């Protein structure tokens, strides 16, 4: 069971595929498989299986990795575009407050909106009140 980002297999996946925000060709190759695992069993899938491909795509669009190899492009892009379907299938099984921003960021990245996806992920529960106060003051 998942207890924290330091638990396995998530820690190893993150360390290998999206280390400190940097991504690699292997990261792009892994995206379709990660998305498939989440889609294959949404009741058991942890939100990290949406977050990791979302963060890989954010990093790719921000230029923090190599160019997406042509032989991986179709599968990787298709998996990213498919994230909203996976998110919808996981929704009924996710009860923690962590899932909502991950889901919203996954939908944003599926639309090619890296900046929006990254911003959504920054809106942690402790930041939201200050953010809303800032918005209301404008």
Rosetta blueprint (number, residue, H / E / L):
1 X L
2 X L
3 X L
4 X L
5 X L
6 X L
7 X L
8 X L
9 X L
10 X H
11 X H
12 X H
13 X H
14 X H
15 X H
16 X H
17 X H
18 X L
19 X E
20 X L
21 X L
22 X E
23 X L
24 X L
25 X H
26 X H
27 X H
28 X H
29 X H
30 X H
31 X H
32 X H
33 X H
34 X H
35 X H
36 X H
37 X H
38 X H
39 X H
40 X H
41 X L
42 X L
43 X L
44 X L
45 X L
46 X L
47 X L
48 X H
49 X H
50 X H
51 X H
52 X H
53 X H
54 X H
55 X H
56 X H
57 X H
58 X H
59 X H
60 X H
61 X H
62 X L
63 X L
64 X L
65 X L
66 X L
67 X L
68 X L
69 X L
70 X H
71 X H
72 X H
73 X H
74 X H
75 X H
76 X H
77 X H
78 X H
79 X H
80 X H
81 X H
82 X H
83 X H
84 X H
85 X H
86 X H
87 X H
88 X H
89 X H
90 X H
91 X H
92 X L
93 X L
94 X L
95 X L
96 X L
97 X L
98 X H
99 X H
100 X H
101 X H
102 X H
103 X H
104 X H
105 X H
106 X H
107 X H
108 X H
109 X H
110 X H
111 X L
112 X L
113 X L
114 X H
115 X H
116 X H
117 X H
118 X H
119 X H
120 X H
121 X H
122 X H
123 X L
124 X L
125 X H
126 X H
127 X H
128 X H
129 X H
130 X H
131 X H
132 X H
133 X H
134 X H
135 X H
136 X H
137 X H
138 X L
